[in-house]
Amino acid sequence: MPRPSNGDLRRAILDAARSALLEKGYTQLSLRPLARSVGCTATSIYLHFPNKDGLIHALIDEGMDLLHERLEAASSGVGDPEARVRALTRAYLDFGIEQSEYYEIMFMLHPERMERYPAEKYRKARRNLDLFAEALAGLTGRSVAELQLPATIIWSSLHGLVALLIARRIDIRLNRDALLDEAVEQAVRLAAGWRKPAAGPPPAATRPAP
């Protein structure tokens, strides 16, 4: 196999690692066979990534960036708050299904010995959840800070459906499009449930009994 040029090597390593990781799992992923599969040496991999965990972290980071681009593209310019929540939830579901390899590595990989995901990368990844919180703020009239928990609950429900679809644990008799549409509407209903109560009229002054 011809060795990729230096500019393409990092991309080739990431692509090969993504497939190998899902096929073999974290413990069986070895950099030497990975290097052979892309036509380079293990030393060449270390020029781009500090170690195996650094390589996996790069895959997670890349996936988070792709998700962020998808969510921003779907919600950008959507003025109606309810429509924005709907656009974000559908974009999230579509990303998880269409980019299932990335999704599994981002959210479903459970290596016991992998180094902790770097704090700065985690904070960057939180941008995706913040987009949901910001959309909820527009719909509910509450602050973004108040809506971190509701946003996480909605994200959790979406994640559960994506994970079940990837694992093929959903009844095949169900219409997938109808299932996704209903999941989106359920997310919108959940979001609406956190609307800030409208301020009522001030209580009438009471007069002393005659």
VENHUUR-V803774 format. One record per residue. N is the residue number from 0. RES is the residue in one letter. SS is DSSP state (H for helix, E for strand, L for the rest). PHI is phi in whole degrees, -180 to 180 (999 if undefined). D_LAST is the distance of its C-alpha to the last C-alpha in Angstrom with 1 decimal. Layout:
n & res & ss & phi & d_last
N & RES & SS & PHI & D_LAST
N & RES & SS & PHI & D_LAST
This chain:
n & res & ss & phi & d_last
0 & M & L & 999 & 100.5
1 & P & L & -67 & 100.5
2 & R & L & -75 & 98.3
3 & P & L & -65 & 95.3
4 & S & L & -64 & 95.4
5 & N & H & -58 & 93.3
6 & G & H & -67 & 90.6
7 & D & H & -97 & 90.2
8 & L & H & -65 & 90.7
9 & R & H & -58 & 87.2
10 & R & H & -63 & 85.9
11 & A & H & -64 & 88.6
12 & I & H & -64 & 87.7
13 & L & H & -62 & 84.0
14 & D & H & -65 & 84.7
15 & A & H & -67 & 87.2
16 & A & H & -66 & 84.9
17 & R & H & -61 & 82.0
18 & S & H & -70 & 84.1
19 & A & H & -65 & 85.9
20 & L & H & -64 & 82.7
21 & L & H & -73 & 81.3
22 & E & H & -78 & 84.6
23 & K & H & -107 & 85.5
24 & G & L & 89 & 82.4
25 & Y & L & -61 & 81.7
26 & T & L & -67 & 84.2
27 & Q & L & -92 & 87.0
28 & L & L & -77 & 86.6
29 & S & L & -122 & 89.6
30 & L & H & -73 & 90.3
31 & R & H & -66 & 94.1
32 & P & H & -62 & 94.0
33 & L & H & -62 & 91.3
34 & A & H & -62 & 93.5
35 & R & H & -61 & 96.5
36 & S & H & -67 & 94.4
37 & V & H & -109 & 93.8
38 & G & L & 77 & 97.3
39 & C & L & -139 & 96.6
40 & T & L & -98 & 96.9
41 & A & H & -60 & 94.2
42 & T & H & -60 & 94.7
43 & S & H & -65 & 93.6
44 & I & H & -64 & 90.3
45 & Y & H & -68 & 89.7
46 & L & H & -72 & 90.2
47 & H & H & -107 & 87.0
48 & F & L & -138 & 84.9
49 & P & L & -67 & 85.0
50 & N & L & -169 & 85.1
51 & K & H & -61 & 84.1
52 & D & H & -65 & 80.5
53 & G & H & -62 & 80.5
54 & L & H & -66 & 81.8
55 & I & H & -67 & 79.1
56 & H & H & -60 & 76.4
57 & A & H & -64 & 77.9
58 & L & H & -66 & 77.6
59 & I & H & -61 & 73.9
60 & D & H & -61 & 73.3
61 & E & H & -64 & 75.1
62 & G & H & -62 & 73.1
63 & M & H & -62 & 69.8
64 & D & H & -65 & 70.9
65 & L & H & -64 & 71.9
66 & L & H & -64 & 68.5
67 & H & H & -62 & 66.7
68 & E & H & -61 & 68.8
69 & R & H & -66 & 68.0
70 & L & H & -67 & 64.2
71 & E & H & -65 & 64.2
72 & A & H & -63 & 66.3
73 & A & H & -72 & 64.1
74 & S & H & -100 & 60.8
75 & S & L & -63 & 61.9
76 & G & L & 82 & 60.6
77 & V & L & -85 & 58.2
78 & G & L & -82 & 55.0
79 & D & L & -69 & 52.8
80 & P & H & -59 & 51.2
81 & E & H & -67 & 51.6
82 & A & H & -65 & 55.1
83 & R & H & -68 & 56.0
84 & V & H & -61 & 54.9
85 & R & H & -64 & 56.9
86 & A & H & -66 & 60.0
87 & L & H & -64 & 59.9
88 & T & H & -66 & 59.7
89 & R & H & -68 & 62.5
90 & A & H & -63 & 64.7
91 & Y & H & -64 & 64.3
92 & L & H & -62 & 65.4
93 & D & H & -63 & 68.3
94 & F & H & -61 & 69.5
95 & G & H & -59 & 69.5
96 & I & H & -77 & 71.5
97 & E & H & -75 & 73.9
98 & Q & L & -113 & 74.5
99 & S & H & -64 & 74.6
100 & E & H & -64 & 77.2
101 & Y & H & -60 & 75.1
102 & Y & H & -61 & 72.0
103 & E & H & -62 & 73.6
104 & I & H & -70 & 74.8
105 & M & H & -67 & 71.5
106 & F & H & -126 & 69.2
107 & M & H & -123 & 71.3
108 & L & L & -84 & 74.1
109 & H & L & -127 & 73.7
110 & P & L & -72 & 76.7
111 & E & L & -73 & 76.4
112 & R & L & -111 & 78.5
113 & M & L & -72 & 77.7
114 & E & L & -60 & 76.5
115 & R & L & -60 & 72.9
116 & Y & L & -61 & 71.9
117 & P & L & -56 & 71.8
118 & A & H & -59 & 68.4
119 & E & H & -68 & 69.0
120 & K & H & -72 & 69.9
121 & Y & H & -63 & 66.9
122 & R & H & -63 & 64.6
123 & K & H & -66 & 66.4
124 & A & H & -65 & 66.0
125 & R & L & -66 & 62.2
126 & R & H & -57 & 62.2
127 & N & H & -68 & 62.2
128 & L & H & -68 & 59.0
129 & D & H & -62 & 57.4
130 & L & H & -61 & 58.1
131 & F & H & -67 & 56.0
132 & A & H & -62 & 53.2
133 & E & H & -66 & 53.2
134 & A & H & -66 & 53.1
135 & L & H & -65 & 50.2
136 & A & H & -61 & 48.4
137 & G & H & -65 & 48.8
138 & L & H & -84 & 47.5
139 & T & H & -102 & 44.5
140 & G & L & 80 & 43.3
141 & R & L & -99 & 43.9
142 & S & L & -80 & 46.4
143 & V & L & -60 & 49.9
144 & A & H & -61 & 49.5
145 & E & H & -69 & 46.7
146 & L & H & -105 & 49.0
147 & Q & H & -63 & 52.1
148 & L & H & -67 & 51.2
149 & P & H & -57 & 50.3
150 & A & H & -62 & 53.5
151 & T & H & -67 & 55.5
152 & I & H & -64 & 54.1
153 & I & H & -65 & 55.1
154 & W & H & -59 & 58.5
155 & S & H & -62 & 59.1
156 & S & H & -67 & 58.6
157 & L & H & -66 & 60.9
158 & H & H & -60 & 63.4
159 & G & H & -59 & 63.4
160 & L & H & -67 & 64.4
161 & V & H & -60 & 67.1
162 & A & H & -61 & 68.5
163 & L & H & -68 & 68.7
164 & L & H & -68 & 70.3
165 & I & H & -63 & 72.9
166 & A & L & -80 & 73.7
167 & R & L & 57 & 73.9
168 & R & L & -110 & 71.5
169 & I & L & -102 & 69.6
170 & D & L & -52 & 70.5
171 & I & L & -68 & 73.1
172 & R & L & -75 & 71.8
173 & L & L & -77 & 68.7
174 & N & L & -74 & 68.9
175 & R & H & -63 & 68.8
176 & D & H & -62 & 67.3
177 & A & H & -66 & 64.5
178 & L & H & -64 & 63.9
179 & L & H & -66 & 63.7
180 & D & H & -61 & 61.5
181 & E & H & -68 & 59.0
182 & A & H & -63 & 59.1
183 & V & H & -64 & 58.2
184 & E & H & -66 & 55.3
185 & Q & H & -64 & 54.1
186 & A & H & -63 & 54.1
187 & V & H & -65 & 52.1
188 & R & H & -65 & 49.5
189 & L & H & -62 & 49.4
190 & A & H & -62 & 49.0
191 & A & H & -63 & 46.1
192 & G & L & -67 & 44.3
193 & W & L & -99 & 43.8
194 & R & L & -60 & 42.0
195 & K & L & -71 & 39.2
196 & P & L & -58 & 35.9
197 & A & L & -68 & 34.6
198 & A & L & -70 & 31.7
199 & G & L & -86 & 28.5
200 & P & L & -66 & 25.8
201 & P & L & -63 & 23.6
202 & P & L & -61 & 20.4
203 & A & L & -67 & 17.4
204 & A & L & -66 & 15.0
205 & T & L & -91 & 11.9
206 & R & L & -103 & 8.6
207 & P & L & -65 & 6.3
208 & A & L & -63 & 3.8
209 & P & L & -66 & 0.0
